[in-house]
């Protein structure tokens, strides 16, 4: 009988290039005791902040948020090959996004398209991915227009993220500057995006939509609004091909809270039973249970163990939740009860300067 090959779990961390950060950090994760061992640091001084993994598990991609190339002051994206044994990275190529300050990247399940959100220029870039995992050219660039009610933060569009529906037919693009979540139909064959008949969902003025998380059943989309620290719920009727805003004011901060509102990250667990969301103003992680109609019921509020919980990772196995803190240079570890959604801080910490994005890959 052939012995079972042990599973190796790798955690990748994207960072801002401050306080001595060297770029992208690669760790192996020991599930039995919840600890990490650093394996590699990939040098990148242009703030490789947000990361994405190719559906094959063979390539990793980063935005370079602080790069500035050419007459259009374009940001860039990097492609890396993932070693199938160690999970370590090797550089493949770099491509311009033809947009400024790219802050988010996602990959289509077909492995041939990348969607890059250019926060600074308020645009969305679609790039081709080639057979060797490298970036091809920008095949489509969509420029948003308009502004919101906040003259300092919403004087122009700010595309913050682009997340695919579970069936990959739609791309949900959060624009903090215009208080809109844009709905684009994805044409895989022609590698193009076209607006849905309802081109966008508008949330309350001054909310600042930042990022969505899609329920596994594909019927509910949850958006964290950065500026109001609220959650918006959008219902998708798959059969009718329609979208409807159900609620754009689900609060997750205490009634008495008067501090900074700065929604950070949002995730639905793999089972579709619980939702988690962070506020960077009070360094808190809120938990909700998800009802059969997609409604949220408040369950808990946890101190995350650091300052500015910008990003967190919910373990697909249901056992752990990791929180990256942008300002205190640490990642904290919580054990998670998959049945109740409850979290317990383990006391384990991982030192990483200015962590912005956490991803896990299982090598089998």
Secondary structure, DSSP 8 states (H G I E B T S, - for coil): -------EEEEEEEE-S-TT--EEEEEEEETTTTEEEEEEEEE-SS----EEE-TTSSEEEEEEEEEEETTTTEEEEEEEEE-TTT--EEEEEEEE-SSSSEEEEEE-TTSSEEEEEETTTTEEEEEEE-TTS-EEEEEEEEE-----S-TTT-SS--EEEEEE-TTSSEEEEEETTTTEEEEEEEETTTTEEEEEEEEEEE-STT--EEEEEE-TTSSEEEEEETTTTEEEEEEEETTTTEEEEEEEEEE-S-TT--S---EEEEEE-TTSSEEEEEETTTTEEEEEEE-TTS-EEEEEEEE-SSS-EEEEEE-TTSSEEEEEETTTTEEEEEEE-TTT--EEEEEEEEE-TTEEEEEEEEE-
